[in-house]
Amino acid sequence: MLHTLVEAAGDPSHAIAAIGAGLAVIGAGIGIGKIGGDANSAIARQPESTGDIRGSSLILAALIEGVAFFGVVVGLLFAIK
């Protein structure tokens, strides 16, 4: 499959950069999903801390999303170059 992508792109670095951008998105999705699941478990164990847990999980999800966006932009810049 990688060989087909390399032939389509013409330059191997373009295909590898596009794959890296995709991996950044997949990693962010897994991380945000894990944060959400763990936050639900924590809220179920301690319902009185719902506000604190929700706030912390939203901040962490936003930070992960920012890093993923940065990874996608860098990957696409390398792919376009």
C-alpha positions in Angstrom: 0.0 0.0 0.0 2.8 2.4 0.8 4.4 1.7 -2.5 1.1 2.7 -4.3 1.0 5.9 -2.3 4.6 6.7 -3.2 3.9 6.1 -6.9 0.9 8.4 -6.8 2.7 11.2 -5.0 5.8 11.0 -7.0 8.1 11.7 -4.0 8.2 9.4 -1.0 8.4 12.2 1.5 5.0 13.5 0.3 3.3 10.2 1.0 5.1 9.7 4.4 4.0 13.2 5.4 0.4 12.5 4.5 0.5 9.3 6.5 2.0 11.2 9.5 -0.9 13.7 9.3 -3.4 10.9 9.3 -1.6 9.3 12.3 -1.8 12.5 14.2 -5.6 12.6 13.8 -6.0 8.9 14.8 -3.9 9.4 17.9 -5.9 12.5 18.9 -9.1 10.6 18.5 -7.9 7.7 20.6 -6.6 10.1 23.3 -9.8 12.2 23.5 -11.9 9.0 23.6 -9.8 7.7 26.5 -10.2 11.1 28.4 -14.0 11.0 27.9 -14.3 7.4 29.0 -12.1 7.9 32.1 -14.0 11.1 32.9 -17.3 9.2 32.8 -15.9 6.6 35.1 -14.6 9.2 37.5 -18.0 11.0 37.6 -19.8 7.7 38.2 -17.5 7.1 41.2 -17.6 10.6 42.6 -20.7 12.5 41.4 -20.0 15.4 43.7 -16.9 16.3 41.7 -18.7 16.4 38.3 -17.7 20.1 37.7 -14.1 19.7 38.4 -13.7 16.5 36.4 -15.6 17.9 33.4 -13.5 21.1 33.4 -10.3 19.2 33.6 -11.3 16.8 30.8 -12.3 19.6 28.5 -9.0 21.4 29.0 -7.1 18.2 28.3 -9.1 17.4 25.2 -8.5 21.0 23.9 -4.8 20.6 24.4 -4.7 17.3 22.6 -6.8 18.7 19.8 -4.3 21.6 19.5 -1.3 19.2 19.2 -3.2 17.1 16.7 -4.0 20.2 14.6 -0.3 21.2 14.7 0.7 17.7 13.6 -1.7 17.8 10.7 -0.5 21.2 9.5 3.1 20.2 9.7 2.4 17.0 7.9 0.4 18.7 5.1 3.1 21.4 4.7 5.7 18.7 4.1 3.3 16.9 1.7 2.7 20.1 -0.3 6.4 21.1 -0.3 
